Amino acid sequence: MPFIRLDPPTPEAGPELFFEGRPLRFRPGETVAGALMAAGVTAFRETPVSGAARGPWCLMGACFDCLVSIDGQDNQRACMVAARAGMKVRRQIGARRDAAGAGK
């Protein structure tokens, strides 16, 4: 079942973030995961072993299936980060990387 906002923002109003270069409107107070899911995004990352698509599962920061790159910083749990205007969000592909860029 899709994630549907009961009261979506109007296309011409509200802040926007960018997912994979595509502008998405969100409501103030939403998490990045909420904003992406409401826009129809289901795959937030790919697993390093099989390449399978993964998306939010628990929505409380425990499962790490919603890891994304936000403003160039990898390993961000989309369900725990408040959406901000102008944010640049990308899918996280492959193994997690540490602050030095090394895979884990």
SELO-458539 format. One line per field, with one value per residue (C-alpha): x, y, z negated; residue in one letter; residue number from 1. Coordinates in nm, 2 decimals. Each point is the difference from the previous one (the first is absolute). Layout:
<recs>
u <- c(X ...)
v <- c(Y ...)
w <- c(Z ...)
lumvo <- c(a ...)
drenke <- c(NUM ...)
</recs>
This chain:
<recs>
u <- c(0.00 0.14 0.08 -0.25 -0.02 -0.34 0.06 0.28 0.18 -0.11 0.24 0.07 0.04 0.23 0.37 0.17 0.29 0.17 0.01 0.24 -0.03 -0.38 -0.18 -0.25 -0.23 -0.04 -0.18 0.19 0.07 0.01 0.30 0.20 -0.15 -0.36 0.06 0.15 -0.26 -0.28 0.16 -0.02 0.37 0.03 0.36 0.24 0.31 0.14 0.15 0.37 -0.03 -0.30 -0.07 -0.36 -0.19 -0.08 -0.23 -0.13 -0.12 -0.02 -0.01 0.16 0.37 0.06 0.02 0.23 -0.19 -0.06 0.36 0.06 0.26 -0.10 0.19 0.30 0.00 -0.07 -0.16 -0.29 -0.31 -0.27 -0.26 0.19 0.10 -0.24 -0.05 0.15 -0.04 0.27 0.12 0.17 -0.09 0.13 -0.05 0.28 0.14 0.23 0.18 -0.02 0.30 0.16 0.10 0.33 -0.19 0.10 -0.26 -0.13)
v <- c(0.00 0.34 0.27 0.28 0.34 0.09 0.37 0.03 0.33 0.19 -0.02 0.38 0.02 -0.15 -0.07 -0.25 -0.23 -0.18 -0.38 -0.12 0.35 0.00 0.27 -0.13 0.21 -0.09 0.12 0.17 -0.25 -0.31 -0.23 -0.06 -0.35 0.14 0.25 -0.26 -0.26 0.25 0.08 -0.37 -0.09 -0.36 -0.09 0.21 -0.22 -0.32 -0.28 -0.06 -0.38 -0.06 0.36 -0.04 0.32 0.10 0.25 0.12 -0.28 0.10 0.38 0.04 -0.03 -0.37 -0.19 0.23 -0.09 0.36 0.11 0.28 0.26 0.35 0.30 -0.23 -0.18 -0.37 -0.23 0.24 -0.17 0.18 -0.09 0.19 0.32 0.29 0.12 0.34 0.23 -0.04 -0.34 -0.22 -0.37 -0.30 -0.37 -0.18 -0.27 -0.28 -0.04 0.27 0.23 0.16 0.36 -0.07 -0.16 -0.36 -0.27 -0.20)
w <- c(0.00 0.09 -0.26 0.06 -0.17 -0.13 0.07 0.26 0.06 0.31 0.30 -0.02 -0.38 -0.26 -0.03 0.23 -0.01 0.29 0.03 0.27 0.15 0.01 -0.21 -0.25 -0.22 -0.36 -0.31 -0.28 -0.28 0.24 -0.01 0.32 0.01 -0.03 0.28 0.23 -0.07 0.06 0.33 0.10 -0.06 -0.12 0.05 -0.23 0.03 0.15 -0.20 0.06 0.03 0.24 0.12 -0.11 -0.06 -0.36 -0.15 -0.33 -0.22 -0.37 0.03 -0.34 0.08 -0.10 0.33 0.21 0.32 0.08 0.02 0.25 0.09 -0.11 0.12 0.08 -0.34 0.02 -0.25 -0.10 -0.13 0.20 -0.27 -0.26 0.19 0.03 0.36 0.07 0.30 0.26 -0.13 0.26 -0.06 0.20 -0.02 -0.18 0.23 -0.12 -0.33 -0.27 -0.01 -0.30 -0.03 0.18 0.29 -0.08 0.05 -0.29)
lumvo <- c(m p f i r l d p p t p e a g p e l f f e g r p l r f r p g e t v a g a l m a a g v t a f r e t p v s g a a r g p w c l m g a c f d c l v s i d g q d n q r a c m v a a r a g m k v r r q i g a r r d a a g a g k)
drenke <- c(1 2 3 4 5 6 7 8 9 10 11 12 13 14 15 16 17 18 19 20 21 22 23 24 25 26 27 28 29 30 31 32 33 34 35 36 37 38 39 40 41 42 43 44 45 46 47 48 49 50 51 52 53 54 55 56 57 58 59 60 61 62 63 64 65 66 67 68 69 70 71 72 73 74 75 76 77 78 79 80 81 82 83 84 85 86 87 88 89 90 91 92 93 94 95 96 97 98 99 100 101 102 103 104)
</recs>
